[in-house]
Amino acid sequence: MAAKGSNEVKDSVRELVRIYRPANPRKFVKDYVKKYRIPGGYEDALTRLVEFEMAKLEGSVS
C-alpha cells in the first residue's frame, strides 16, 4: 500500500470490520474501494487485512 495515508485507510478498514463484521471479506473490500474511491490494485491487500482482522475477532470471541 502507499506510504502516505495508508495507515488511515488501514485503520478505517479495521474499524469498519469491528463494527460491521462482514460475512464476505472480498465483497466488503470491493464496496469499500468503490465507495471511498481507493485507487485500484489495493483490493488484495485490503482483503487480506479484513480476513486477518476477522480472524482476530473470531479468536477473541471464543
PDB file of N, H, CA, C and O in Angstrom:
ATOM      1  N   MET A   1       0.836  -1.174   0.000  1.00  0.00           N
ATOM      2  CA  MET A   1       0.000   0.000   0.000  1.00  0.00           C
ATOM      3  C   MET A   1       0.878   1.233   0.000  1.00  0.00           C
ATOM      4  O   MET A   1       2.049   1.175   0.375  1.00  0.00           O
ATOM      5  N   ALA A   2       0.317   2.325  -0.414  1.00  0.00           N
ATOM      6  H   ALA A   2      -0.634   2.371  -0.718  1.00  0.00           H
ATOM      7  CA  ALA A   2       1.066   3.573  -0.490  1.00  0.00           C
ATOM      8  C   ALA A   2       1.499   4.024   0.896  1.00  0.00           C
ATOM      9  O   ALA A   2       0.802   3.799   1.885  1.00  0.00           O
ATOM     10  N   ALA A   3       2.653   4.660   0.950  1.00  0.00           N
ATOM     11  H   ALA A   3       3.219   4.843   0.146  1.00  0.00           H
ATOM     12  CA  ALA A   3       3.196   5.080   2.238  1.00  0.00           C
ATOM     13  C   ALA A   3       2.358   6.198   2.853  1.00  0.00           C
ATOM     14  O   ALA A   3       2.038   6.154   4.041  1.00  0.00           O
ATOM     15  N   LYS A   4       2.006   7.188   2.056  1.00  0.00           N
ATOM     16  H   LYS A   4       2.265   7.224   1.091  1.00  0.00           H
ATOM     17  CA  LYS A   4       1.258   8.328   2.587  1.00  0.00           C
ATOM     18  C   LYS A   4      -0.231   8.000   2.661  1.00  0.00           C
ATOM     19  O   LYS A   4      -0.851   7.678   1.648  1.00  0.00           O
ATOM     20  N   GLY A   5      -0.784   8.082   3.828  1.00  0.00           N
ATOM     21  H   GLY A   5      -0.280   8.344   4.651  1.00  0.00           H
ATOM     22  CA  GLY A   5      -2.204   7.865   4.020  1.00  0.00           C
ATOM     23  C   GLY A   5      -2.609   6.407   4.160  1.00  0.00           C
ATOM     24  O   GLY A   5      -3.773   6.114   4.432  1.00  0.00           O
ATOM     25  N   SER A   6      -1.674   5.491   3.980  1.00  0.00           N
ATOM     26  H   SER A   6      -0.728   5.729   3.759  1.00  0.00           H
ATOM     27  CA  SER A   6      -2.056   4.082   4.037  1.00  0.00           C
ATOM     28  C   SER A   6      -2.501   3.692   5.441  1.00  0.00           C
ATOM     29  O   SER A   6      -3.381   2.846   5.596  1.00  0.00           O
ATOM     30  N   ASN A   7      -1.911   4.291   6.452  1.00  0.00           N
ATOM     31  H   ASN A   7      -1.195   4.979   6.326  1.00  0.00           H
ATOM     32  CA  ASN A   7      -2.333   3.976   7.815  1.00  0.00           C
ATOM     33  C   ASN A   7      -3.760   4.416   8.051  1.00  0.00           C
ATOM     34  O   ASN A   7      -4.501   3.746   8.771  1.00  0.00           O
ATOM     35  N   GLU A   8      -4.160   5.525   7.463  1.00  0.00           N
ATOM     36  H   GLU A   8      -3.559   6.070   6.878  1.00  0.00           H
ATOM     37  CA  GLU A   8      -5.532   5.997   7.617  1.00  0.00           C
ATOM     38  C   GLU A   8      -6.514   5.016   6.990  1.00  0.00           C
ATOM     39  O   GLU A   8      -7.563   4.723   7.565  1.00  0.00           O
ATOM     40  N   VAL A   9      -6.171   4.514   5.815  1.00  0.00           N
ATOM     41  H   VAL A   9      -5.319   4.752   5.349  1.00  0.00           H
ATOM     42  CA  VAL A   9      -7.047   3.554   5.137  1.00  0.00           C
ATOM     43  C   VAL A   9      -7.108   2.260   5.933  1.00  0.00           C
ATOM     44  O   VAL A   9      -8.189   1.720   6.165  1.00  0.00           O
ATOM     45  N   LYS A  10      -5.951   1.764   6.350  1.00  0.00           N
ATOM     46  H   LYS A  10      -5.072   2.203   6.162  1.00  0.00           H
ATOM     47  CA  LYS A  10      -5.922   0.517   7.121  1.00  0.00           C
ATOM     48  C   LYS A  10      -6.688   0.663   8.426  1.00  0.00           C
ATOM     49  O   LYS A  10      -7.449  -0.230   8.798  1.00  0.00           O
ATOM     50  N   ASP A  11      -6.500   1.772   9.123  1.00  0.00           N
ATOM     51  H   ASP A  11      -5.882   2.498   8.821  1.00  0.00           H
ATOM     52  CA  ASP A  11      -7.216   1.997  10.381  1.00  0.00           C
ATOM     53  C   ASP A  11      -8.716   2.074  10.151  1.00  0.00           C
ATOM     54  O   ASP A  11      -9.497   1.557  10.949  1.00  0.00           O
ATOM     55  N   SER A  12      -9.116   2.714   9.070  1.00  0.00           N
ATOM     56  H   SER A  12      -8.480   3.134   8.421  1.00  0.00           H
ATOM     57  CA  SER A  12     -10.530   2.824   8.739  1.00  0.00           C
ATOM     58  C   SER A  12     -11.129   1.448   8.459  1.00  0.00           C
ATOM     59  O   SER A  12     -12.218   1.126   8.933  1.00  0.00           O
ATOM     60  N   VAL A  13     -10.406   0.644   7.685  1.00  0.00           N
ATOM     61  H   VAL A  13      -9.521   0.905   7.300  1.00  0.00           H
ATOM     62  CA  VAL A  13     -10.892  -0.701   7.360  1.00  0.00           C
ATOM     63  C   VAL A  13     -10.992  -1.543   8.627  1.00  0.00           C
ATOM     64  O   VAL A  13     -11.978  -2.253   8.825  1.00  0.00           O
ATOM     65  N   ARG A  14      -9.979  -1.467   9.483  1.00  0.00           N
ATOM     66  H   ARG A  14      -9.178  -0.890   9.322  1.00  0.00           H
ATOM     67  CA  ARG A  14     -10.017  -2.238  10.734  1.00  0.00           C
ATOM     68  C   ARG A  14     -11.232  -1.855  11.578  1.00  0.00           C
ATOM     69  O   ARG A  14     -11.919  -2.721  12.118  1.00  0.00           O
ATOM     70  N   GLU A  15     -11.486  -0.564  11.686  1.00  0.00           N
ATOM     71  H   GLU A  15     -10.927   0.140  11.247  1.00  0.00           H
ATOM     72  CA  GLU A  15     -12.616  -0.092  12.489  1.00  0.00           C
ATOM     73  C   GLU A  15     -13.950  -0.555  11.884  1.00  0.00           C
ATOM     74  O   GLU A  15     -14.848  -0.981  12.609  1.00  0.00           O
ATOM     75  N   LEU A  16     -14.070  -0.468  10.566  1.00  0.00           N
ATOM     76  H   LEU A  16     -13.340  -0.122   9.977  1.00  0.00           H
ATOM     77  CA  LEU A  16     -15.299  -0.914   9.916  1.00  0.00           C
ATOM     78  C   LEU A  16     -15.510  -2.415  10.061  1.00  0.00           C
ATOM     79  O   LEU A  16     -16.645  -2.875  10.190  1.00  0.00           O
ATOM     80  N   VAL A  17     -14.432  -3.174  10.040  1.00  0.00           N
ATOM     81  H   VAL A  17     -13.510  -2.801   9.935  1.00  0.00           H
ATOM     82  CA  VAL A  17     -14.548  -4.625  10.241  1.00  0.00           C
ATOM     83  C   VAL A  17     -15.059  -4.908  11.644  1.00  0.00           C
ATOM     84  O   VAL A  17     -15.916  -5.773  11.824  1.00  0.00           O
ATOM     85  N   ARG A  18     -14.549  -4.195  12.640  1.00  0.00           N
ATOM     86  H   ARG A  18     -13.853  -3.492  12.493  1.00  0.00           H
ATOM     87  CA  ARG A  18     -15.015  -4.398  14.019  1.00  0.00           C
ATOM     88  C   ARG A  18     -16.483  -4.027  14.164  1.00  0.00           C
ATOM     89  O   ARG A  18     -17.219  -4.663  14.919  1.00  0.00           O
ATOM     90  N   ILE A  19     -16.907  -2.997  13.441  1.00  0.00           N
ATOM     91  H   ILE A  19     -16.309  -2.481  12.827  1.00  0.00           H
ATOM     92  CA  ILE A  19     -18.297  -2.545  13.547  1.00  0.00           C
ATOM     93  C   ILE A  19     -19.246  -3.481  12.797  1.00  0.00           C
ATOM     94  O   ILE A  19     -20.242  -3.938  13.358  1.00  0.00           O
ATOM     95  N   TYR A  20     -18.937  -3.765  11.529  1.00  0.00           N
ATOM     96  H   TYR A  20     -18.127  -3.395  11.073  1.00  0.00           H
ATOM     97  CA  TYR A  20     -19.874  -4.488  10.671  1.00  0.00           C
ATOM     98  C   TYR A  20     -19.683  -5.999  10.646  1.00  0.00           C
ATOM     99  O   TYR A  20     -20.623  -6.724  10.323  1.00  0.00           O
ATOM    100  N   ARG A  21     -18.491  -6.494  10.978  1.00  0.00           N
ATOM    101  H   ARG A  21     -17.727  -5.905  11.241  1.00  0.00           H
ATOM    102  CA  ARG A  21     -18.196  -7.927  10.933  1.00  0.00           C
ATOM    103  C   ARG A  21     -18.734  -8.571   9.662  1.00  0.00           C
ATOM    104  O   ARG A  21     -19.666  -9.373   9.710  1.00  0.00           O
ATOM    105  N   PRO A  22     -18.138  -8.214   8.517  1.00  0.00           N
ATOM    106  CA  PRO A  22     -18.663  -8.689   7.231  1.00  0.00           C
ATOM    107  C   PRO A  22     -18.559 -10.201   7.074  1.00  0.00           C
ATOM    108  O   PRO A  22     -17.612 -10.827   7.550  1.00  0.00           O
ATOM    109  N   ALA A  23     -19.540 -10.769   6.403  1.00  0.00           N
ATOM    110  H   ALA A  23     -20.309 -10.261   6.015  1.00  0.00           H
ATOM    111  CA  ALA A  23     -19.538 -12.210   6.143  1.00  0.00           C
ATOM    112  C   ALA A  23     -18.643 -12.544   4.963  1.00  0.00           C
ATOM    113  O   ALA A  23     -18.045 -13.619   4.919  1.00  0.00           O
ATOM    114  N   ASN A  24     -18.546 -11.629   4.005  1.00  0.00           N
ATOM    115  H   ASN A  24     -19.032 -10.756   4.041  1.00  0.00           H
ATOM    116  CA  ASN A  24     -17.748 -11.859   2.804  1.00  0.00           C
ATOM    117  C   ASN A  24     -16.688 -10.754   2.701  1.00  0.00           C
ATOM    118  O   ASN A  24     -17.003  -9.644   2.274  1.00  0.00           O
ATOM    119  N   PRO A  25     -15.445 -11.038   3.084  1.00  0.00           N
ATOM    120  CA  PRO A  25     -14.400 -10.009   3.065  1.00  0.00           C
ATOM    121  C   PRO A  25     -14.169  -9.405   1.686  1.00  0.00           C
ATOM    122  O   PRO A  25     -13.966  -8.195   1.577  1.00  0.00           O
ATOM    123  N   ARG A  26     -14.195 -10.217   0.627  1.00  0.00           N
ATOM    124  H   ARG A  26     -14.360 -11.199   0.715  1.00  0.00           H
ATOM    125  CA  ARG A  26     -13.927  -9.701  -0.720  1.00  0.00           C
ATOM    126  C   ARG A  26     -15.001  -8.701  -1.151  1.00  0.00           C
ATOM    127  O   ARG A  26     -14.679  -7.658  -1.720  1.00  0.00           O
ATOM    128  N   LYS A  27     -16.269  -9.006  -0.886  1.00  0.00           N
ATOM    129  H   LYS A  27     -16.531  -9.853  -0.423  1.00  0.00           H
ATOM    130  CA  LYS A  27     -17.359  -8.090  -1.244  1.00  0.00           C
ATOM    131  C   LYS A  27     -17.278  -6.818  -0.396  1.00  0.00           C
ATOM    132  O   LYS A  27     -17.511  -5.719  -0.899  1.00  0.00           O
ATOM    133  N   PHE A  28     -16.951  -6.968   0.870  1.00  0.00           N
ATOM    134  H   PHE A  28     -16.762  -7.861   1.278  1.00  0.00           H
ATOM    135  CA  PHE A  28     -16.809  -5.823   1.762  1.00  0.00           C
ATOM    136  C   PHE A  28     -15.740  -4.869   1.231  1.00  0.00           C
ATOM    137  O   PHE A  28     -15.956  -3.658   1.179  1.00  0.00           O
ATOM    138  N   VAL A  29     -14.584  -5.416   0.837  1.00  0.00           N
ATOM    139  H   VAL A  29     -14.409  -6.399   0.879  1.00  0.00           H
ATOM    140  CA  VAL A  29     -13.491  -4.593   0.319  1.00  0.00           C
ATOM    141  C   VAL A  29     -13.882  -3.963  -1.011  1.00  0.00           C
ATOM    142  O   VAL A  29     -13.579  -2.795  -1.258  1.00  0.00           O
ATOM    143  N   LYS A  30     -14.541  -4.712  -1.854  1.00  0.00           N
ATOM    144  H   LYS A  30     -14.787  -5.661  -1.653  1.00  0.00           H
ATOM    145  CA  LYS A  30     -14.960  -4.190  -3.154  1.00  0.00           C
ATOM    146  C   LYS A  30     -15.888  -2.988  -2.969  1.00  0.00           C
ATOM    147  O   LYS A  30     -15.733  -1.972  -3.647  1.00  0.00           O
ATOM    148  N   ASP A  31     -16.846  -3.103  -2.056  1.00  0.00           N
ATOM    149  H   ASP A  31     -16.972  -3.928  -1.506  1.00  0.00           H
ATOM    150  CA  ASP A  31     -17.755  -1.995  -1.770  1.00  0.00           C
ATOM    151  C   ASP A  31     -17.017  -0.814  -1.153  1.00  0.00           C
ATOM    152  O   ASP A  31     -17.303   0.338  -1.480  1.00  0.00           O
ATOM    153  N   TYR A  32     -16.071  -1.095  -0.263  1.00  0.00           N
ATOM    154  H   TYR A  32     -15.839  -2.031   0.003  1.00  0.00           H
ATOM    155  CA  TYR A  32     -15.285  -0.047   0.390  1.00  0.00           C
ATOM    156  C   TYR A  32     -14.462   0.729  -0.634  1.00  0.00           C
ATOM    157  O   TYR A  32     -14.447   1.960  -0.622  1.00  0.00           O
ATOM    158  N   VAL A  33     -13.780   0.005  -1.520  1.00  0.00           N
ATOM    159  H   VAL A  33     -13.792  -0.994  -1.530  1.00  0.00           H
ATOM    160  CA  VAL A  33     -12.946   0.636  -2.546  1.00  0.00           C
ATOM    161  C   VAL A  33     -13.798   1.494  -3.470  1.00  0.00           C
ATOM    162  O   VAL A  33     -13.400   2.594  -3.851  1.00  0.00           O
ATOM    163  N   LYS A  34     -14.958   0.991  -3.823  1.00  0.00           N
ATOM    164  H   LYS A  34     -15.282   0.097  -3.513  1.00  0.00           H
ATOM    165  CA  LYS A  34     -15.868   1.717  -4.708  1.00  0.00           C
ATOM    166  C   LYS A  34     -16.413   2.976  -4.033  1.00  0.00           C
ATOM    167  O   LYS A  34     -16.444   4.049  -4.636  1.00  0.00           O
ATOM    168  N   LYS A  35     -16.839   2.836  -2.784  1.00  0.00           N
ATOM    169  H   LYS A  35     -16.813   1.965  -2.294  1.00  0.00           H
ATOM    170  CA  LYS A  35     -17.459   3.946  -2.066  1.00  0.00           C
ATOM    171  C   LYS A  35     -16.472   5.071  -1.774  1.00  0.00           C
ATOM    172  O   LYS A  35     -16.802   6.246  -1.932  1.00  0.00           O
ATOM    173  N   TYR A  36     -15.261   4.713  -1.349  1.00  0.00           N
ATOM    174  H   TYR A  36     -14.993   3.758  -1.220  1.00  0.00           H
ATOM    175  CA  TYR A  36     -14.283   5.722  -0.942  1.00  0.00           C
ATOM    176  C   TYR A  36     -13.240   6.016  -2.008  1.00  0.00           C
ATOM    177  O   TYR A  36     -12.267   6.728  -1.757  1.00  0.00           O
ATOM    178  N   ARG A  37     -13.447   5.464  -3.204  1.00  0.00           N
ATOM    179  H   ARG A  37     -14.238   4.886  -3.409  1.00  0.00           H
ATOM    180  CA  ARG A  37     -12.595   5.730  -4.366  1.00  0.00           C
ATOM    181  C   ARG A  37     -11.116   5.510  -4.082  1.00  0.00           C
ATOM    182  O   ARG A  37     -10.275   6.365  -4.360  1.00  0.00           O
ATOM    183  N   ILE A  38     -10.823   4.352  -3.525  1.00  0.00           N
ATOM    184  H   ILE A  38     -11.506   3.658  -3.299  1.00  0.00           H
ATOM    185  CA  ILE A  38      -9.446   3.942  -3.271  1.00  0.00           C
ATOM    186  C   ILE A  38      -8.854   3.509  -4.611  1.00  0.00           C
ATOM    187  O   ILE A  38      -9.520   2.800  -5.365  1.00  0.00           O
ATOM    188  N   PRO A  39      -7.626   3.912  -4.929  1.00  0.00           N
ATOM    189  CA  PRO A  39      -7.032   3.517  -6.212  1.00  0.00           C
ATOM    190  C   PRO A  39      -6.982   2.001  -6.382  1.00  0.00           C
ATOM    191  O   PRO A  39      -6.814   1.258  -5.414  1.00  0.00           O
ATOM    192  N   GLY A  40      -7.130   1.561  -7.617  1.00  0.00           N
ATOM    193  H   GLY A  40      -7.267   2.164  -8.403  1.00  0.00           H
ATOM    194  CA  GLY A  40      -7.117   0.136  -7.921  1.00  0.00           C
ATOM    195  C   GLY A  40      -5.797  -0.512  -7.544  1.00  0.00           C
ATOM    196  O   GLY A  40      -4.769   0.157  -7.438  1.00  0.00           O
ATOM    197  N   GLY A  41      -5.836  -1.795  -7.346  1.00  0.00           N
ATOM    198  H   GLY A  41      -6.671  -2.339  -7.432  1.00  0.00           H
ATOM    199  CA  GLY A  41      -4.635  -2.534  -7.005  1.00  0.00           C
ATOM    200  C   GLY A  41      -4.481  -2.801  -5.525  1.00  0.00           C
ATOM    201  O   GLY A  41      -3.594  -3.556  -5.129  1.00  0.00           O
ATOM    202  N   TYR A  42      -5.312  -2.209  -4.702  1.00  0.00           N
ATOM    203  H   TYR A  42      -6.033  -1.595  -5.023  1.00  0.00           H
ATOM    204  CA  TYR A  42      -5.212  -2.394  -3.255  1.00  0.00           C
ATOM    205  C   TYR A  42      -6.199  -3.416  -2.722  1.00  0.00           C
ATOM    206  O   TYR A  42      -6.185  -3.738  -1.534  1.00  0.00           O
ATOM    207  N   GLU A  43      -7.063  -3.933  -3.605  1.00  0.00           N
ATOM    208  H   GLU A  43      -7.074  -3.672  -4.570  1.00  0.00           H
ATOM    209  CA  GLU A  43      -8.104  -4.852  -3.144  1.00  0.00           C
ATOM    210  C   GLU A  43      -7.533  -6.081  -2.443  1.00  0.00           C
ATOM    211  O   GLU A  43      -8.031  -6.486  -1.393  1.00  0.00           O
ATOM    212  N   ASP A  44      -6.493  -6.672  -3.020  1.00  0.00           N
ATOM    213  H   ASP A  44      -6.088  -6.343  -3.874  1.00  0.00           H
ATOM    214  CA  ASP A  44      -5.928  -7.884  -2.424  1.00  0.00           C
ATOM    215  C   ASP A  44      -5.340  -7.607  -1.043  1.00  0.00           C
ATOM    216  O   ASP A  44      -5.552  -8.376  -0.104  1.00  0.00           O
ATOM    217  N   ALA A  45      -4.607  -6.514  -0.926  1.00  0.00           N
ATOM    218  H   ALA A  45      -4.434  -5.890  -1.688  1.00  0.00           H
ATOM    219  CA  ALA A  45      -4.000  -6.173   0.363  1.00  0.00           C
ATOM    220  C   ALA A  45      -5.080  -5.879   1.402  1.00  0.00           C
ATOM    221  O   ALA A  45      -4.973  -6.308   2.551  1.00  0.00           O
ATOM    222  N   LEU A  46      -6.105  -5.156   1.004  1.00  0.00           N
ATOM    223  H   LEU A  46      -6.191  -4.808   0.071  1.00  0.00           H
ATOM    224  CA  LEU A  46      -7.183  -4.838   1.941  1.00  0.00           C
ATOM    225  C   LEU A  46      -7.986  -6.088   2.299  1.00  0.00           C
ATOM    226  O   LEU A  46      -8.425  -6.238   3.439  1.00  0.00           O
ATOM    227  N   THR A  47      -8.180  -6.982   1.333  1.00  0.00           N
ATOM    228  H   THR A  47      -7.823  -6.860   0.407  1.00  0.00           H
ATOM    229  CA  THR A  47      -8.904  -8.223   1.615  1.00  0.00           C
ATOM    230  C   THR A  47      -8.145  -9.058   2.635  1.00  0.00           C
ATOM    231  O   THR A  47      -8.746  -9.614   3.555  1.00  0.00           O
ATOM    232  N   ARG A  48      -6.820  -9.150   2.476  1.00  0.00           N
ATOM    233  H   ARG A  48      -6.333  -8.699   1.729  1.00  0.00           H
ATOM    234  CA  ARG A  48      -6.014  -9.885   3.458  1.00  0.00           C
ATOM    235  C   ARG A  48      -6.125  -9.231   4.829  1.00  0.00           C
ATOM    236  O   ARG A  48      -6.209  -9.926   5.842  1.00  0.00           O
ATOM    237  N   LEU A  49      -6.125  -7.908   4.869  1.00  0.00           N
ATOM    238  H   LEU A  49      -6.057  -7.344   4.047  1.00  0.00           H
ATOM    239  CA  LEU A  49      -6.263  -7.188   6.133  1.00  0.00           C
ATOM    240  C   LEU A  49      -7.615  -7.497   6.786  1.00  0.00           C
ATOM    241  O   LEU A  49      -7.682  -7.738   7.991  1.00  0.00           O
ATOM    242  N   VAL A  50      -8.680  -7.489   5.998  1.00  0.00           N
ATOM    243  H   VAL A  50      -8.626  -7.293   5.018  1.00  0.00           H
ATOM    244  CA  VAL A  50     -10.020  -7.785   6.521  1.00  0.00           C
ATOM    245  C   VAL A  50     -10.077  -9.221   7.039  1.00  0.00           C
ATOM    246  O   VAL A  50     -10.619  -9.476   8.114  1.00  0.00           O
ATOM    247  N   GLU A  51      -9.518 -10.153   6.273  1.00  0.00           N
ATOM    248  H   GLU A  51      -9.078  -9.946   5.400  1.00  0.00           H
ATOM    249  CA  GLU A  51      -9.525 -11.552   6.711  1.00  0.00           C
ATOM    250  C   GLU A  51      -8.741 -11.717   8.011  1.00  0.00           C
ATOM    251  O   GLU A  51      -9.161 -12.460   8.899  1.00  0.00           O
ATOM    252  N   PHE A  52      -7.606 -11.031   8.127  1.00  0.00           N
ATOM    253  H   PHE A  52      -7.265 -10.428   7.406  1.00  0.00           H
ATOM    254  CA  PHE A  52      -6.798 -11.089   9.336  1.00  0.00           C
ATOM    255  C   PHE A  52      -7.560 -10.515  10.526  1.00  0.00           C
ATOM    256  O   PHE A  52      -7.560 -11.105  11.606  1.00  0.00           O
ATOM    257  N   GLU A  53      -8.204  -9.373  10.334  1.00  0.00           N
ATOM    258  H   GLU A  53      -8.203  -8.893   9.457  1.00  0.00           H
ATOM    259  CA  GLU A  53      -8.970  -8.746  11.420  1.00  0.00           C
ATOM    260  C   GLU A  53     -10.155  -9.616  11.828  1.00  0.00           C
ATOM    261  O   GLU A  53     -10.472  -9.706  13.014  1.00  0.00           O
ATOM    262  N   MET A  54     -10.816 -10.261  10.857  1.00  0.00           N
ATOM    263  H   MET A  54     -10.558 -10.187   9.894  1.00  0.00           H
ATOM    264  CA  MET A  54     -11.933 -11.148  11.178  1.00  0.00           C
ATOM    265  C   MET A  54     -11.439 -12.348  11.993  1.00  0.00           C
ATOM    266  O   MET A  54     -12.108 -12.786  12.928  1.00  0.00           O
ATOM    267  N   ALA A  55     -10.277 -12.869  11.635  1.00  0.00           N
ATOM    268  H   ALA A  55      -9.733 -12.513  10.875  1.00  0.00           H
ATOM    269  CA  ALA A  55      -9.713 -13.992  12.374  1.00  0.00           C
ATOM    270  C   ALA A  55      -9.396 -13.579  13.810  1.00  0.00           C
ATOM    271  O   ALA A  55      -9.633 -14.344  14.745  1.00  0.00           O
ATOM    272  N   LYS A  56      -8.862 -12.372  13.986  1.00  0.00           N
ATOM    273  H   LYS A  56      -8.670 -11.750  13.227  1.00  0.00           H
ATOM    274  CA  LYS A  56      -8.574 -11.881  15.331  1.00  0.00           C
ATOM    275  C   LYS A  56      -9.860 -11.732  16.142  1.00  0.00           C
ATOM    276  O   LYS A  56      -9.903 -12.091  17.318  1.00  0.00           O
ATOM    277  N   LEU A  57     -10.897 -11.207  15.513  1.00  0.00           N
ATOM    278  H   LEU A  57     -10.862 -10.915  14.558  1.00  0.00           H
ATOM    279  CA  LEU A  57     -12.170 -11.033  16.215  1.00  0.00           C
ATOM    280  C   LEU A  57     -12.786 -12.371  16.593  1.00  0.00           C
ATOM    281  O   LEU A  57     -13.300 -12.532  17.700  1.00  0.00           O
ATOM    282  N   GLU A  58     -12.735 -13.332  15.675  1.00  0.00           N
ATOM    283  H   GLU A  58     -12.317 -13.201  14.776  1.00  0.00           H
ATOM    284  CA  GLU A  58     -13.286 -14.651  15.969  1.00  0.00           C
ATOM    285  C   GLU A  58     -12.500 -15.346  17.060  1.00  0.00           C
ATOM    286  O   GLU A  58     -13.070 -16.081  17.866  1.00  0.00           O
ATOM    287  N   GLY A  59     -11.207 -15.121  17.095  1.00  0.00           N
ATOM    288  H   GLY A  59     -10.744 -14.523  16.440  1.00  0.00           H
ATOM    289  CA  GLY A  59     -10.359 -15.725  18.123  1.00  0.00           C
ATOM    290  C   GLY A  59     -10.619 -15.136  19.487  1.00  0.00           C
ATOM    291  O   GLY A  59     -10.558 -15.847  20.491  1.00  0.00           O
ATOM    292  N   SER A  60     -10.909 -13.844  19.544  1.00  0.00           N
ATOM    293  H   SER A  60     -10.959 -13.266  18.729  1.00  0.00           H
ATOM    294  CA  SER A  60     -11.130 -13.196  20.827  1.00  0.00           C
ATOM    295  C   SER A  60     -12.530 -13.458  21.371  1.00  0.00           C
ATOM    296  O   SER A  60     -12.755 -13.367  22.578  1.00  0.00           O
ATOM    297  N   VAL A  61     -13.468 -13.782  20.492  1.00  0.00           N
ATOM    298  H   VAL A  61     -13.286 -13.857  19.511  1.00  0.00           H
ATOM    299  CA  VAL A  61     -14.852 -14.033  20.910  1.00  0.00           C
ATOM    300  C   VAL A  61     -14.965 -15.401  21.547  1.00  0.00           C
ATOM    301  O   VAL A  61     -15.702 -15.573  22.518  1.00  0.00           O
ATOM    302  N   SER A  62     -14.243 -16.382  21.016  1.00  0.00           N
ATOM    303  H   SER A  62     -13.644 -16.243  20.227  1.00  0.00           H
ATOM    304  CA  SER A  62     -14.365 -17.756  21.510  1.00  0.00           C
ATOM    305  C   SER A  62     -13.918 -17.923  22.924  1.00  0.00           C
ATOM    306  O   SER A  62     -13.970 -19.030  23.461  1.00  0.00           O
TER     307      SER A  62
END
